[in-house]
């Protein structure tokens, strides 16, 4: 009975793609093989939506002892670049996945795809059309009105073979001719209305150079590339569901192995845009400082900000695989990185809005080294030494001259504990005469309350972080927030674009005073600044200028610091 219950629970935990795969395995489909692929177009940087697809495809290959290919669908040389190829490979590796020796390009198959097109022509299933893009668009019809057949649709097989051969030889200029499939101009599926298979592009390709001047359309190369690699389960996002009949038609008419295509819902995040075109616009128009700007949802942007591959993989697993589009709250992604860094990030004390505190009864020249825990979640990380002296800094928000409500931090006559140090008591306040602004506060300390001493058990209501004034290291702090102020920036009001909802406060720069242990920090090192949030060293750091990105606040409190 116990075993049956566990089996049922295991079945319930499978997503619908895993259910399909396991049914195929039970039925001996594909001789028990599971072979997936991740097929990005090298026309931009990958974003968190692609990360979900990477985790899904490589995760399925790993779970079922199968294989996963990395294949670049490089069929449009106008928009492609080696820079994007390199960045995509770096992103996949960083996420923790390995395609081993299975790196492929659609351009590997250009000759074979050309031969497939010849097969279609010889079967009377493809023809060369002289209509330009605008004319083709005008004759496609609408979902409720049939399209109109091209006047060139009746060309003979011999004529089409001759023209297509001459297209390859470069005899015609760009846009002069295209090769179209001959299917059904009255089909309710617009993708079946004699779609373009090949177009003329006298553009050098990043891998094949000037060898080709005709290039297959994505819809033609996609399914055939899957077939050539003997992919068993071709996992696509939902927008390709209406393309599937066309892919099946190509496979069937050419007469080659047919992978099984399965569609799942793409990832949509609140306060984010996921369109490569829109992200490119943000880069080109200077809204952000590049593809790896830590505000961007790109994988390289998340990496630079301080996200870990483990947190992104956990996020992908948490949101699961859905059959219908939905929108995931970005706070779930933030929760995943917060949970991950809580376990792996060492603690440091840093003060972003410093207020000077002078401990009057502490010896002027004494410097003590306090023992501070590096990570209370992981005792193996040990302790560090934090210097303590007569003058320290605390956060301005941790002092209130006239405390209100449930304010239990420092105020005149009140005691607080300094983290890993002593209990102090506020004795007096020094203000600027003209403005009344608080310049410094004077405190006394109880030497019997040093952290770790047997006599230090006296309880107070608050514990504050601090840094020693003479030992503090100054750093630049970049506080990042949501990229857009609207939950769904793709839903625009009349007369506006998504860019009108750009959050102009998505980046704020300030300075901080940090305990000296930070000196040894390297690029992408991550820390929890106690009571503030998680921060990562930015690549802009130099020996003279330490730069930190805020990865995420300590709690789910978007704009909390800015609203105070």
MARMARMI-974476 format. One record per residue (C-alpha): residue in one letter; x, z, y. Coordinates in Angstrom, 1 decimal, decimal comma. Example, Ala and Ser with C-alpha at 12.3 -4.5 7.8 and 13.67 -1.06 7.14 Angstrom:
2
PT  type       x       z       y
PT     A    12,3     7,8    -4,5
PT     S    13,7     7,1    -1,1
//
This chain:
564
PT  type       x       z       y
PT     X     0,0     0,0     0,0
PT     X     2,9     0,9     2,3
PT     X     4,6    -2,4     1,6
PT     X     1,4    -4,4     2,3
PT     X     0,9    -2,6     5,6
PT     X     4,5    -3,3     6,7
PT     X     4,2    -7,0     5,7
PT     X     1,0    -7,3     7,8
PT     X     2,7    -5,7    10,8
PT     X     5,6    -8,1    10,4
PT     X     3,3   -11,1    10,3
PT     X     1,4    -9,9    13,4
PT     X     4,7    -9,6    15,3
PT     X     5,5   -13,3    14,8
PT     X     4,9   -15,6    17,7
PT     X     3,0   -18,8    17,0
PT     X     6,1   -21,0    16,8
PT     X     7,6   -18,7    14,2
PT     X     4,3   -18,8    12,3
PT     X     4,6   -22,6    12,2
PT     X     8,2   -22,5    11,1
PT     X     7,5   -20,0     8,3
PT     X     4,6   -22,1     7,1
PT     X     6,9   -25,1     7,0
PT     X     9,5   -23,1     5,1
PT     X     6,9   -22,0     2,5
PT     X     5,7   -25,6     2,0
PT     X     9,3   -26,9     1,6
PT     X     9,0   -29,1     4,8
PT     X    12,4   -30,5     5,8
PT     X    14,0   -29,2     2,6
PT     X    13,8   -25,7     4,1
PT     X    15,9   -26,6     7,1
PT     X    15,4   -25,2    10,6
PT     X    17,2   -27,2    13,2
PT     X    16,3   -26,8    16,9
PT     X    17,9   -28,0    20,1
PT     X    18,2   -27,2    23,8
PT     X    18,0   -30,5    25,8
PT     X    18,7   -29,9    29,5
PT     X    18,9   -32,8    32,0
PT     X    22,3   -32,4    33,9
PT     X    20,6   -32,9    37,3
PT     X    20,7   -29,3    38,6
PT     X    21,6   -25,7    37,7
PT     X    19,6   -23,9    35,1
PT     X    17,2   -21,1    36,1
PT     X    15,5   -18,2    34,4
PT     X    12,9   -20,5    32,9
PT     X    15,6   -22,4    31,1
PT     X    17,1   -19,1    30,0
PT     X    13,8   -18,4    28,2
PT     X    14,1   -21,8    26,4
PT     X    17,7   -21,2    25,5
PT     X    16,9   -17,8    24,0
PT     X    14,0   -19,3    22,1
PT     X    15,7   -22,3    20,6
PT     X    19,0   -20,6    19,8
PT     X    17,1   -17,5    18,7
PT     X    15,0   -19,5    16,2
PT     X    18,1   -21,1    14,8
PT     X    19,8   -17,8    14,3
PT     X    16,7   -16,0    12,9
PT     X    16,1   -18,7    10,2
PT     X    19,8   -19,3     9,4
PT     X    19,5   -22,7    10,9
PT     X    21,3   -24,7    13,6
PT     X    20,8   -25,4    17,3
PT     X    22,2   -28,3    19,2
PT     X    23,1   -28,5    22,8
PT     X    22,1   -32,0    24,0
PT     X    22,3   -33,3    27,5
PT     X    19,5   -35,8    28,3
PT     X    21,8   -37,8    30,6
PT     X    19,6   -40,9    31,1
PT     X    19,5   -40,9    34,9
PT     X    23,0   -41,4    36,4
PT     X    21,6   -41,3    39,9
PT     X    20,9   -37,6    39,8
PT     X    23,4   -36,4    37,2
PT     X    26,8   -34,9    37,7
PT     X    29,7   -33,4    35,6
PT     X    29,3   -30,2    37,8
PT     X    25,9   -29,7    36,3
PT     X    27,1   -30,3    32,7
PT     X    29,9   -27,8    33,1
PT     X    27,6   -25,2    34,7
PT     X    25,0   -25,6    31,9
PT     X    27,6   -25,0    29,2
PT     X    28,9   -22,0    31,0
PT     X    25,3   -20,6    31,3
PT     X    24,5   -21,1    27,6
PT     X    27,8   -19,4    26,6
PT     X    27,3   -16,5    29,0
PT     X    23,9   -15,8    27,5
PT     X    25,6   -15,3    24,2
PT     X    24,9   -18,5    22,3
PT     X    27,2   -21,0    20,6
PT     X    26,3   -24,6    19,7
PT     X    29,6   -24,7    17,6
PT     X    30,4   -28,4    17,0
PT     X    27,0   -29,6    17,9
PT     X    27,4   -30,8    21,5
PT     X    25,6   -34,1    22,1
PT     X    24,5   -36,4    24,9
PT     X    21,6   -38,9    25,0
PT     X    24,3   -41,3    26,2
PT     X    25,9   -41,0    22,7
PT     X    22,9   -42,9    21,5
PT     X    22,6   -45,6    24,2
PT     X    23,6   -48,4    21,8
PT     X    21,1   -47,1    19,2
PT     X    18,4   -46,7    21,7
PT     X    19,0   -50,3    22,9
PT     X    18,6   -51,4    19,3
PT     X    15,3   -49,4    19,0
PT     X    14,0   -51,3    22,1
PT     X    14,9   -54,6    20,4
PT     X    12,9   -53,5    17,4
PT     X     9,8   -52,9    19,6
PT     X    10,3   -56,3    21,3
PT     X    10,5   -58,1    18,0
PT     X     7,3   -56,3    16,8
PT     X     5,5   -57,5    19,9
PT     X     5,3   -53,9    21,1
PT     X     7,4   -54,2    24,3
PT     X     7,8   -56,7    27,0
PT     X     9,8   -57,4    30,1
PT     X     7,8   -56,9    33,3
PT     X     8,7   -58,3    36,7
PT     X     6,3   -56,0    38,7
PT     X     7,9   -53,5    41,0
PT     X     7,3   -49,8    40,9
PT     X     4,6   -49,9    43,5
PT     X     2,7   -52,7    41,7
PT     X     3,0   -50,9    38,4
PT     X     1,6   -47,8    39,9
PT     X    -1,3   -49,6    41,5
PT     X    -2,3   -51,2    38,2
PT     X    -2,2   -48,0    36,1
PT     X    -5,7   -47,1    37,0
PT     X    -6,9   -43,5    37,1
PT     X    -7,9   -41,0    34,4
PT     X   -11,5   -42,2    34,7
PT     X   -10,7   -45,9    35,4
PT     X    -8,8   -48,2    33,0
PT     X    -5,6   -49,8    34,2
PT     X    -4,9   -53,5    34,6
PT     X    -2,6   -55,4    32,3
PT     X     0,6   -56,8    33,7
PT     X     0,6   -60,6    34,2
PT     X     3,9   -60,6    32,2
PT     X     2,4   -58,8    29,2
PT     X     1,9   -62,1    27,4
PT     X     5,5   -63,2    27,4
PT     X     6,7   -64,4    24,0
PT     X     9,0   -62,3    21,8
PT     X    11,8   -64,8    22,3
PT     X    11,4   -64,7    26,1
PT     X    11,4   -60,9    26,1
PT     X    14,5   -60,8    24,0
PT     X    16,3   -63,2    26,3
PT     X    15,3   -61,4    29,4
PT     X    16,2   -57,9    28,0
PT     X    19,6   -59,2    26,9
PT     X    20,2   -60,6    30,4
PT     X    19,1   -57,3    31,9
PT     X    21,8   -55,6    29,9
PT     X    24,4   -58,2    31,0
PT     X    23,6   -57,3    34,6
PT     X    22,1   -60,6    35,7
PT     X    19,3   -58,9    37,7
PT     X    19,3   -56,5    40,6
PT     X    17,9   -53,0    40,6
PT     X    14,1   -53,0    40,4
PT     X    13,8   -56,7    39,6
PT     X    12,6   -56,1    36,0
PT     X    11,7   -53,3    33,6
PT     X    11,1   -53,1    29,9
PT     X     7,6   -51,7    29,1
PT     X     5,9   -50,6    25,9
PT     X     2,8   -52,6    25,0
PT     X     0,3   -50,0    24,1
PT     X    -3,2   -49,6    25,8
PT     X    -4,0   -49,9    29,5
PT     X    -7,4   -48,3    28,9
PT     X    -6,1   -45,2    27,1
PT     X    -7,4   -42,0    28,5
PT     X    -3,8   -40,7    28,3
PT     X    -2,0   -42,2    31,3
PT     X     1,3   -42,0    29,5
PT     X     0,1   -44,5    27,0
PT     X    -0,7   -47,2    29,6
PT     X     2,3   -49,5    28,9
PT     X     5,0   -47,0    30,1
PT     X     8,4   -48,1    31,3
PT     X    11,1   -47,9    28,6
PT     X    14,1   -49,2    30,4
PT     X    15,0   -49,8    34,1
PT     X    17,9   -51,5    35,8
PT     X    20,3   -49,2    37,6
PT     X    23,7   -50,6    38,7
PT     X    25,1   -47,1    38,9
PT     X    28,1   -45,6    37,2
PT     X    27,4   -43,0    34,5
PT     X    29,4   -39,8    34,3
PT     X    30,3   -40,5    30,7
PT     X    29,8   -44,2    30,1
PT     X    31,1   -45,4    33,4
PT     X    30,0   -49,0    34,2
PT     X    29,4   -49,9    30,5
PT     X    25,6   -49,9    31,1
PT     X    23,4   -51,1    33,9
PT     X    20,1   -50,5    32,1
PT     X    19,1   -47,0    31,2
PT     X    16,4   -45,7    29,0
PT     X    13,6   -43,5    30,4
PT     X    13,5   -39,9    29,5
PT     X    10,3   -40,3    27,5
PT     X    11,9   -43,0    25,4
PT     X    15,3   -41,2    24,8
PT     X    13,8   -37,8    24,1
PT     X    12,0   -38,2    20,8
PT     X    14,5   -40,7    19,4
PT     X    17,5   -38,4    20,2
PT     X    15,6   -35,6    18,3
PT     X    15,1   -38,0    15,4
PT     X    18,8   -39,1    15,3
PT     X    19,9   -35,5    15,2
PT     X    17,3   -34,7    12,5
PT     X    15,8   -31,9    14,6
PT     X    13,1   -30,2    12,5
PT     X    11,2   -28,4    15,3
PT     X    11,3   -29,9    18,8
PT     X    10,3   -27,1    21,1
PT     X     9,0   -28,2    24,5
PT     X     7,2   -26,7    27,4
PT     X     3,5   -27,4    27,9
PT     X     3,8   -30,2    30,4
PT     X     5,1   -32,4    27,6
PT     X     2,0   -31,9    25,4
PT     X     0,4   -35,0    26,9
PT     X     3,7   -36,9    26,3
PT     X     3,6   -36,2    22,6
PT     X     1,3   -39,1    21,6
PT     X     3,8   -41,4    23,2
PT     X     6,7   -39,8    21,4
PT     X     4,8   -40,2    18,1
PT     X     4,0   -43,8    18,9
PT     X     7,7   -44,6    19,5
PT     X     8,8   -42,9    16,3
PT     X     6,0   -44,6    14,3
PT     X     6,6   -48,1    15,6
PT     X    10,4   -47,9    15,3
PT     X    10,0   -46,4    11,8
PT     X    12,4   -43,4    11,9
PT     X    12,4   -39,7    11,0
PT     X     9,8   -37,7    12,9
PT     X    10,6   -34,2    14,2
PT     X     7,7   -31,8    14,7
PT     X     7,1   -31,2    18,4
PT     X     5,7   -27,8    19,5
PT     X     4,8   -26,9    23,0
PT     X     4,9   -23,4    24,6
PT     X     4,1   -22,1    28,1
PT     X     6,9   -22,4    30,6
PT     X     8,0   -19,3    32,5
PT     X     6,5   -18,7    35,9
PT     X     7,6   -15,7    38,0
PT     X     6,0   -14,1    41,0
PT     X     7,7   -14,5    44,4
PT     X     9,7   -17,4    42,9
PT     X     9,8   -21,2    42,7
PT     X    11,0   -22,7    39,4
PT     X    11,1   -26,4    40,4
PT     X    14,6   -27,9    40,4
PT     X    13,6   -30,1    43,3
PT     X    12,5   -27,1    45,4
PT     X    15,5   -25,1    44,5
PT     X    17,7   -28,0    45,5
PT     X    15,9   -28,2    48,8
PT     X    16,6   -24,6    49,5
PT     X    20,3   -25,2    48,9
PT     X    20,5   -28,4    50,9
PT     X    18,5   -27,1    53,9
PT     X    20,5   -23,9    54,1
PT     X    17,8   -21,4    53,2
PT     X    20,3   -20,0    50,6
PT     X    24,1   -20,2    50,4
PT     X    24,3   -22,3    47,2
PT     X    23,1   -22,5    43,7
PT     X    24,7   -19,2    42,8
PT     X    23,2   -17,4    45,8
PT     X    22,2   -14,0    44,3
PT     X    18,6   -14,5    45,6
PT     X    18,2   -17,7    43,5
PT     X    16,5   -17,6    40,1
PT     X    19,3   -19,7    38,7
PT     X    21,3   -18,3    35,8
PT     X    24,5   -18,5    37,9
PT     X    22,7   -16,7    40,8
PT     X    21,5   -13,9    38,5
PT     X    24,9   -13,6    37,0
PT     X    26,6   -13,3    40,4
PT     X    24,0   -10,8    41,5
PT     X    24,9    -8,6    38,5
PT     X    22,4    -9,3    35,8
PT     X    23,7    -9,1    32,3
PT     X    23,0   -11,5    29,5
PT     X    21,6    -8,7    27,4
PT     X    19,0    -8,0    30,1
PT     X    17,9   -11,6    30,3
PT     X    17,7   -11,9    26,5
PT     X    15,6    -8,7    26,4
PT     X    13,4   -10,1    29,1
PT     X    12,8   -13,3    27,2
PT     X    11,9   -11,3    24,1
PT     X     9,6    -9,0    26,0
PT     X     7,5   -11,7    27,6
PT     X     7,2   -13,5    24,3
PT     X     6,0   -17,1    23,7
PT     X     2,6   -18,1    24,9
PT     X     0,4   -21,1    24,3
PT     X    -1,0   -21,2    27,8
PT     X     0,6   -21,0    31,2
PT     X     0,7   -17,6    32,9
PT     X     2,7   -15,9    35,7
PT     X     5,0   -13,0    34,8
PT     X     5,6   -10,3    37,4
PT     X     9,2   -10,4    38,6
PT     X     9,2    -6,6    38,4
PT     X     9,4    -7,0    34,6
PT     X    12,7    -8,9    34,9
PT     X    13,9    -6,1    37,3
PT     X    12,8    -3,5    34,8
PT     X    14,9    -5,1    32,1
PT     X    18,1    -5,2    34,1
PT     X    17,4    -1,6    35,3
PT     X    17,0    -0,4    31,7
PT     X    20,2    -2,2    30,6
PT     X    22,4    -1,0    33,5
PT     X    21,2     2,5    33,1
PT     X    23,0     2,6    29,7
PT     X    26,1     0,6    30,6
PT     X    26,8     1,1    34,3
PT     X    29,2     3,9    35,4
PT     X    28,0     6,1    38,3
PT     X    29,6     6,3    41,7
PT     X    28,6     8,0    44,9
PT     X    28,1     5,8    47,9
PT     X    26,5     6,5    51,3
PT     X    24,8     3,5    53,1
PT     X    23,6     5,3    56,2
PT     X    26,2     8,0    56,8
PT     X    25,6    11,4    58,5
PT     X    28,7    13,5    59,1
PT     X    28,7    17,0    57,6
PT     X    31,4    19,5    58,5
PT     X    31,7    22,5    56,1
PT     X    32,9    25,2    58,6
PT     X    34,0    27,8    56,1
PT     X    35,9    25,3    53,8
PT     X    39,7    25,3    54,3
PT     X    40,9    22,6    56,7
PT     X    43,6    21,1    54,5
PT     X    42,2    21,8    51,1
PT     X    41,3    18,8    48,8
PT     X    39,7    19,6    45,5
PT     X    39,1    17,1    42,7
PT     X    35,6    17,5    41,3
PT     X    34,7    16,4    37,7
PT     X    31,9    13,9    37,8
PT     X    30,2    12,4    34,8
PT     X    30,7     8,6    34,5
PT     X    27,4     7,9    32,7
PT     X    25,1    10,7    31,5
PT     X    23,6     8,2    29,0
PT     X    26,9     7,7    27,3
PT     X    29,2    10,7    26,9
PT     X    32,0     8,5    25,5
PT     X    32,6     7,2    29,0
PT     X    34,0    10,5    30,0
PT     X    34,5    11,9    33,5
PT     X    36,2    11,0    36,7
PT     X    37,9    12,9    39,6
PT     X    36,1    12,9    42,9
PT     X    38,0    14,3    45,9
PT     X    36,2    16,9    48,0
PT     X    37,2    18,0    51,5
PT     X    36,0    19,9    54,6
PT     X    34,2    16,8    56,1
PT     X    31,9    14,7    54,1
PT     X    29,1    12,2    54,6
PT     X    25,6    12,3    53,3
PT     X    22,7     9,9    53,7
PT     X    20,8    10,2    57,0
PT     X    17,6    10,3    55,1
PT     X    18,8    13,4    53,3
PT     X    18,5    15,5    56,4
PT     X    15,5    16,3    58,5
PT     X    15,7    18,7    61,4
PT     X    12,0    19,6    61,2
PT     X    11,0    19,1    57,5
PT     X     7,6    17,7    56,8
PT     X     5,5    17,6    53,6
PT     X     7,4    17,8    50,4
PT     X    10,8    17,3    52,0
PT     X    13,2    19,5    50,0
PT     X    16,5    18,0    51,1
PT     X    18,8    19,4    53,8
PT     X    17,4    21,0    56,9
PT     X    18,4    23,9    59,2
PT     X    18,6    27,1    57,1
PT     X    18,1    25,3    53,8
PT     X    20,4    25,0    50,9
PT     X    21,1    21,9    48,7
PT     X    23,6    21,2    46,0
PT     X    26,2    18,5    46,4
PT     X    26,5    16,4    43,2
PT     X    29,3    17,8    41,0
PT     X    30,4    20,1    43,8
PT     X    29,0    23,1    45,7
PT     X    25,8    24,4    47,2
PT     X    25,9    24,1    51,0
PT     X    23,6    25,5    53,7
PT     X    22,8    23,9    57,1
PT     X    23,8    26,2    59,9
PT     X    23,6    24,0    63,0
PT     X    23,1    20,5    64,4
PT     X    25,1    18,6    67,0
PT     X    23,2    16,0    69,0
PT     X    24,0    13,4    71,6
PT     X    22,8    14,9    74,9
PT     X    21,4    11,7    76,4
PT     X    19,4    10,5    73,4
PT     X    19,0    13,5    71,1
PT     X    20,5    11,5    68,3
PT     X    22,1    13,7    65,6
PT     X    25,8    13,2    65,6
PT     X    26,8    15,8    62,9
PT     X    25,6    18,8    61,1
PT     X    27,6    22,0    60,4
PT     X    27,2    23,7    57,1
PT     X    28,6    26,6    55,1
PT     X    29,4    26,5    51,4
PT     X    29,2    29,1    48,6
PT     X    32,6    29,0    46,8
PT     X    31,0    30,6    43,7
PT     X    28,7    27,6    43,1
PT     X    31,3    25,1    42,2
PT     X    29,8    22,7    39,6
PT     X    31,0    23,7    36,1
PT     X    31,7    27,4    37,0
PT     X    29,8    30,1    35,0
PT     X    28,6    31,4    38,3
PT     X    27,1    28,1    39,5
PT     X    23,7    28,4    37,9
PT     X    21,9    29,3    41,1
PT     X    19,0    26,9    41,5
PT     X    18,1    24,9    44,6
PT     X    15,5    22,2    44,9
PT     X    17,6    19,2    45,8
PT     X    20,9    17,6    44,8
PT     X    22,5    15,1    47,2
PT     X    25,2    12,6    46,7
PT     X    28,1    12,5    49,2
PT     X    31,6    11,1    49,9
PT     X    34,7    12,8    51,3
PT     X    35,3    11,5    54,8
PT     X    39,1    11,2    54,5
PT     X    38,9     9,5    51,1
PT     X    35,9     7,2    51,5
PT     X    36,4     3,4    50,9
PT     X    34,4     1,1    53,2
PT     X    32,6    -1,8    51,5
PT     X    30,2    -4,6    52,5
PT     X    26,8    -4,2    50,9
PT     X    24,4    -7,1    50,5
PT     X    20,8    -6,0    49,9
PT     X    18,7    -8,7    48,3
PT     X    15,0    -8,9    48,0
PT     X    12,4   -11,3    46,8
PT     X    13,0   -14,9    47,9
PT     X     9,4   -15,4    49,1
PT     X     6,9   -13,1    50,7
PT     X     4,0   -14,8    48,9
PT     X     3,3   -13,9    45,3
PT     X     2,8   -17,5    44,4
PT     X     4,6   -19,6    46,9
PT     X     3,5   -22,8    45,1
PT     X    -0,1   -22,1    46,2
PT     X     0,2   -23,3    49,8
PT     X    -2,3   -23,1    52,6
PT     X    -3,3   -26,3    54,4
PT     X    -0,6   -27,6    56,6
PT     X     2,1   -25,5    55,0
PT     X     4,8   -25,8    52,3
PT     X     6,3   -23,3    50,0
PT     X     9,2   -23,0    52,5
PT     X     6,9   -21,4    55,0
PT     X     6,7   -18,4    52,7
PT     X    10,5   -17,9    52,6
PT     X    11,4   -14,3    53,0
PT     X    13,7   -14,1    56,1
PT     X    14,5   -10,6    55,2
PT     X    15,6   -11,5    51,6
PT     X    19,2   -10,7    52,6
PT     X    20,4    -7,8    54,7
PT     X    24,0    -6,8    55,1
PT     X    25,3    -3,4    55,8
PT     X    28,4    -1,3    55,1
PT     X    28,8     1,7    52,8
PT     X    31,3     4,5    52,3
PT     X    32,1     4,9    48,6
PT     X    34,2     7,4    46,6
PT     X    37,8     6,1    46,0
PT     X    37,3     5,4    42,3
PT     X    35,8     2,1    43,4
PT     X    39,2     0,8    44,4
PT     X    39,9    -0,5    40,9
PT     X    36,6    -2,5    40,7
PT     X    36,8    -6,1    39,7
PT     X    34,4    -9,1    40,2
PT     X    31,1    -8,5    38,4
PT     X    31,9    -4,9    37,6
PT     X    28,6    -3,0    37,8
PT     X    27,8     0,5    39,0
PT     X    24,9     2,8    39,7
PT     X    25,3     4,1    43,2
PT     X    23,6     7,5    42,5
PT     X    20,1     7,9    43,9
PT     X    20,3     4,4    45,5
PT     X    20,4     1,6    43,0
PT     X    22,5    -0,7    40,8
PT     X    25,3    -2,7    42,4
PT     X    27,8    -5,4    41,3
PT     X    31,1    -6,5    42,8
PT     X    30,7   -10,0    44,4
PT     X    33,1   -12,8    44,0
PT     X    33,7   -12,8    47,8
PT     X    35,6    -9,5    47,4
PT     X    39,2    -9,6    48,6
PT     X    41,9    -7,0    48,7
PT     X    40,9    -6,2    52,2
PT     X    37,1    -6,5    51,9
PT     X    35,2    -5,0    49,0
PT     X    31,7    -6,7    48,6
PT     X    28,8    -5,4    46,6
PT     X    25,5    -7,0    45,7
PT     X    22,5    -4,9    45,1
PT     X    21,3    -5,9    41,7
PT     X    18,1    -3,9    41,7
PT     X    16,9    -0,7    43,4
PT     X    17,0     2,5    41,3
PT     X    13,2     2,4    41,0
PT     X    10,6    -0,3    41,3
PT     X    10,3     0,0    45,0
PT     X    10,6    -3,4    46,6
PT     X    11,4    -3,2    50,3
PT     X    11,5     0,6    50,1
PT     X    14,8     0,9    51,9
PT     X    13,7    -1,6    54,6
PT     X    10,3     0,0    55,2
PT     X    11,7     3,5    55,9
//
